[in-house]
Amino acid sequence: MSLKIAIQGAKASFHEEAAFKYFGREVEIVECDSFKKTCELLKQRKVDYIVMAIENSIAGSLLPNYNLLRDYKFHITGEVYLNIQQNLMVLPGVKLKDIKHIESHPIAIRQCEEFLSELEGVRITEGSDTAATAKMIAERKLTDTAAIAGTLAAEIYGLEILEKRIETNKKNATRFLVLSNEVVEHKNANKASLSFQTGNTVGSLATILQCFAEQNINLSKIQSMPVIGKRNEYDFFVDVEWKKQSDYEAAIRKVLKHSINFNIMGEYIKNEKL
């Protein structure tokens, strides 16, 4: 029986590509129209894992997804990076001059702002997903509409790529997290995602960061999110990397003394291959 992987978006989306890259193609992809829906399915144990985008090298962090991580408290069991290449695609035979409307995911639009700014008389609309727009064009036979999506979407939905690699920055990568209900033990784990709060005093965050530095732990990311309903209080989400497990364990013991609501969200193997 194949694993069920929940993703936000349609087949041929970048989320599906990330799921295939991490798990291989012998999995069942469960399409969802929102990230919250993926979380509900995992909570109800209707799927085995979620593959969820968490940050992009151009658009930055997906802040609403940090809220979902906090609210659902799933375990992070891995990560996968995907090189994002955006393409302008249409029904076969449609020319650039015929396009009156372009639709795609808001992050994809942001990634292609330079290209889009040069187009005149074209309405740009935010959609739910890159591949979903490609699917809509194919199903409705829209001859005045273009999608911004990956090459897989063009292949699956029978569209023609008018312009390749329209993303502004060619070093465009998205990081995805793999989420599970259960802790998955990784024997050679060398990266962890942590969350905590600090006291509202001078140097409280600096004290915690110093704990990591003293044990030679690399802090590869830090993200703050307001604690809902509490003024001037924040959840801090950090990713740390280490070479010696004993250094990591020592750092955690130190941090526990200075933090509030400390949580190890996941320990896994660093994976930054594009």
C-alpha positions in Angstrom: 0.0 0.0 0.0 1.6 3.3 -1.1 2.1 6.3 1.2 -0.5 9.1 1.0 1.1 12.5 0.8 -1.1 15.7 1.2 -0.1 18.7 -0.8 -1.6 22.2 -1.3 -2.4 22.5 -5.0 -3.0 20.4 -8.0 -1.1 17.7 -9.7 2.0 19.0 -11.5 2.4 21.7 -8.9 5.8 22.4 -7.3 4.5 20.7 -4.2 4.0 17.5 -6.1 7.4 17.8 -7.6 8.9 18.2 -4.0 6.9 15.2 -2.8 8.2 13.0 -5.6 11.8 14.3 -5.0 11.6 13.3 -1.3 9.5 10.1 -1.4 9.9 8.9 -5.0 7.0 8.5 -7.5 5.4 5.4 -5.9 3.2 7.5 -3.6 -0.4 8.7 -3.7 -0.7 12.4 -3.9 -3.8 13.9 -2.2 -4.6 17.4 -3.6 -5.9 20.0 -1.2 -7.1 23.5 -1.9 -5.4 25.0 1.2 -2.6 24.3 3.6 -5.1 24.1 6.4 -6.9 21.3 4.6 -3.6 19.3 4.4 -3.2 19.7 8.2 -6.8 18.5 8.8 -6.2 15.4 6.8 -3.0 14.6 8.6 -4.7 15.2 12.0 -7.5 12.8 11.0 -4.8 10.3 9.9 -6.3 10.2 6.4 -2.8 10.8 5.0 0.7 9.7 6.1 2.6 12.9 5.5 2.3 16.5 4.4 4.8 18.2 2.1 4.6 22.0 2.9 6.5 25.0 1.5 7.9 27.1 4.2 10.3 29.6 2.5 11.4 30.8 -0.9 14.8 32.4 -1.6 13.0 35.4 -3.3 9.6 35.7 -1.7 10.8 34.8 1.9 9.0 32.9 4.6 5.4 31.7 4.2 4.3 33.2 7.5 0.8 31.6 7.6 2.5 28.1 7.5 4.4 28.9 10.7 1.1 29.5 12.4 0.0 26.0 11.2 3.1 24.5 12.5 2.4 26.1 15.9 -1.2 25.2 16.0 -1.1 21.6 14.8 2.2 20.6 16.4 3.1 18.0 13.8 6.6 16.6 13.7 9.1 17.8 11.1 10.7 14.6 9.7 12.6 16.1 6.8 13.2 18.8 4.3 13.5 19.1 0.5 14.7 22.0 -1.7 13.4 22.5 -5.2 14.9 24.8 -7.8 11.9 26.8 -9.0 11.7 27.6 -12.8 8.7 29.6 -13.9 7.3 29.5 -17.4 4.6 31.3 -19.2 2.2 28.8 -20.8 -0.9 28.9 -23.0 -3.1 26.7 -25.2 -1.2 25.6 -28.3 -1.4 28.3 -31.0 -2.0 31.2 -28.7 0.5 34.1 -29.2 1.9 36.6 -26.7 -0.2 39.3 -28.3 -3.4 37.3 -27.7 -2.9 37.3 -23.9 -5.2 39.6 -21.9 -5.0 37.8 -18.5 -2.3 36.0 -16.6 -3.0 34.1 -13.4 -0.8 32.2 -11.0 0.0 31.7 -7.3 0.9 35.1 -5.6 4.4 33.9 -4.8 5.0 32.8 -8.5 3.8 36.3 -9.6 6.2 38.0 -7.2 9.0 35.8 -8.5 8.3 37.0 -12.1 7.7 40.7 -11.4 10.4 42.0 -13.8 9.0 40.0 -16.8 5.4 40.9 -16.0 6.1 44.6 -15.6 7.1 44.8 -19.3 3.8 43.5 -20.5 1.2 46.1 -21.5 -2.6 45.7 -21.3 -2.4 42.4 -19.4 -4.4 41.9 -16.2 -2.5 39.9 -13.5 -4.6 37.9 -11.1 -3.6 35.9 -8.0 -4.8 32.3 -8.0 -4.7 29.4 -5.6 -1.9 27.4 -7.3 0.4 27.4 -10.3 -0.7 24.1 -11.7 -4.4 24.8 -11.0 -4.4 27.7 -13.4 -2.8 25.6 -16.1 -5.5 23.0 -15.6 -8.2 25.6 -15.8 -6.9 27.0 -19.1 -6.8 23.5 -20.6 -10.3 22.5 -19.3 -12.0 25.8 -20.3 -10.0 26.2 -23.6 -9.1 29.8 -22.6 -7.4 31.5 -25.5 -6.8 34.9 -23.9 -5.3 33.6 -20.6 -1.8 32.4 -19.6 -0.5 30.6 -16.6 2.8 30.8 -14.8 3.9 27.3 -13.7 6.6 24.6 -14.0 7.3 22.5 -17.1 5.5 19.5 -15.6 2.2 21.5 -15.6 2.6 22.2 -19.4 3.3 18.5 -20.1 0.3 17.2 -18.1 -2.2 19.7 -19.2 -1.1 19.9 -22.8 -0.1 23.6 -22.8 2.6 25.3 -24.9 5.4 27.2 -23.2 5.7 30.7 -24.7 8.4 32.0 -22.5 10.8 29.9 -20.5 12.6 30.8 -17.2 10.7 34.1 -16.6 11.6 34.2 -12.9 13.6 37.4 -12.1 16.3 35.6 -10.1 17.5 32.4 -11.7 18.7 31.2 -8.3 15.2 30.7 -7.1 14.7 27.9 -4.7 11.9 26.8 -2.3 12.3 24.9 0.9 9.6 22.3 1.8 9.1 20.6 5.1 7.9 17.0 5.5 5.4 16.7 8.4 4.1 13.6 10.2 2.0 12.7 13.2 4.8 10.6 14.7 8.4 11.2 15.4 10.6 9.6 12.8 14.0 8.8 14.2 17.0 9.7 12.0 20.2 8.0 13.2 22.4 10.6 11.5 20.3 13.7 12.2 22.3 16.9 11.9 19.6 19.6 11.7 16.7 20.5 14.0 13.7 22.9 13.9 13.0 24.4 17.4 10.5 26.9 18.8 10.5 28.8 22.0 9.6 32.1 23.7 11.7 34.4 25.8 11.1 36.7 28.7 10.5 40.3 27.8 13.8 41.5 29.3 17.0 43.1 27.9 19.2 40.5 26.2 16.9 37.5 26.7 17.0 36.4 23.0 20.8 37.2 22.8 21.4 34.9 25.8 19.7 32.0 24.0 21.5 32.6 20.8 24.8 32.7 22.7 24.0 29.2 24.0 24.1 27.9 20.5 27.3 29.8 19.6 29.1 28.5 22.7 28.5 24.9 21.5 29.5 25.5 17.9 25.9 25.1 16.7 25.1 26.9 13.4 21.9 28.9 13.5 20.7 28.7 9.8 17.3 30.4 10.2 15.4 32.5 12.7 11.8 33.6 12.4 9.6 35.4 14.9 5.8 35.3 15.0 3.5 37.2 17.5 1.9 35.2 20.2 -1.8 35.6 19.4 -3.6 37.8 21.9 -0.4 38.7 23.8 1.2 42.1 23.2 4.9 42.2 22.8 5.3 38.4 23.1 6.7 36.3 20.3 7.3 32.7 19.3 10.8 32.2 17.8 11.3 29.5 15.3 14.9 28.6 14.6 16.7 26.0 12.5 20.1 24.8 13.9 22.8 22.5 12.4 25.6 20.6 14.1 28.5 18.3 13.4 28.7 16.7 16.8 25.6 15.3 18.5 27.0 16.0 21.9 27.4 19.7 21.1 23.7 19.9 20.1 22.5 18.1 23.2 24.6 20.5 25.4 23.2 23.5 23.6 19.6 22.3 24.2 20.3 21.8 27.9 21.5 25.4 28.1 18.6 26.9 26.1 16.1 25.1 28.3 17.3 27.2 31.3 16.6 30.5 29.5 13.5 29.9 27.4 9.8 29.5 27.8 7.6 26.9 26.0 10.6 25.3 24.4 9.7 22.7 21.7 11.8 20.4 19.4 9.6 20.5 16.3 11.8 17.9 14.5 15.3 16.5 14.2 16.3 15.3 10.7 19.0 15.1 8.1 20.0 18.3 6.4 19.1 18.2 2.7 19.8 21.2 0.5 20.4 19.4 -2.8 18.6 21.2 -5.7 
